[in-house]
Amino acid sequence: MKRALIISPFSGNVLENMAYLNQCLAYAISHGYAPFAGHAYLPDALDDNDPTQRRLGMKIAREWAKFAEIALCFCDLGVSKGMRSDVLAAIAAGISVESLRIRR
């Protein structure tokens, strides 16, 4: 199994984005990846509307991302500023990024 960083939207329509994240995680698992998505669990511990806590959440996720073998960027709902930042961080860390659309 390849360790995969999951990049998908979070802020904005959080309920829709969390439902989409669950689809992304299911897709990754069904394709043989061991996915990690910090935004799957950090919303319960951090307030995304607080800029300081949002930065901390992104920093925590990037620490875990160092162990990823690939980043999967799910783009069906568009690419947010935070997603662009995650993609650039992955590229800077030497992690390949694959863009995916899973909704038909």
ZIKALIN-V906213 format. One record per pair of residues at least 24 apart in sequence whose ideal C-beta (glycine too) atoms are under 8 Angstrom apart, sorted by the first residue. I is the first residue (numbers start at 1). J is the second residue. Records with the same first field share a line. If there is no record, write none. Layout:
# ZIKALIN-V906213
I: J + J
This chain:
# ZIKALIN-V906213
1: 32 + 33 + 34
2: 32 + 33 + 34 + 69 + 70
3: 33 + 34 + 36 + 67 + 68 + 69 + 70
4: 28 + 33 + 34 + 35 + 36 + 68 + 69 + 70 + 71 + 72
5: 35 + 36 + 37 + 61 + 64 + 65 + 68 + 70 + 71 + 72 + 86 + 90 + 95
6: 35 + 36 + 37 + 40 + 71 + 72 + 74
7: 71 + 72 + 73 + 74 + 83 + 86 + 87 + 90 + 97
8: 37 + 39 + 73 + 74 + 77 + 83
9: 77 + 78 + 79 + 80 + 82 + 83
10: 39 + 43 + 48 + 80 + 82
11: 48 + 54 + 80 + 82
12: 80
14: 43 + 48
16: 77
17: 77
18: 43
20: 74 + 76 + 77
23: 102 + 103
24: 72 + 74 + 102
27: 74 + 100 + 102
28: 72
33: 70 + 72
35: 72
36: 61 + 64 + 65 + 67 + 68
37: 61
38: 64
58: 82 + 85 + 86
61: 86
62: 86 + 89
65: 89 + 90 + 93 + 95
66: 93
68: 95
69: 95
70: 95 + 96 + 97 + 98
71: 95 + 96 + 97 + 98
72: 97 + 98 + 100
73: 97 + 98 + 99 + 100
74: 100 + 101 + 102
75: 99 + 100 + 101
76: 101 + 102 + 103
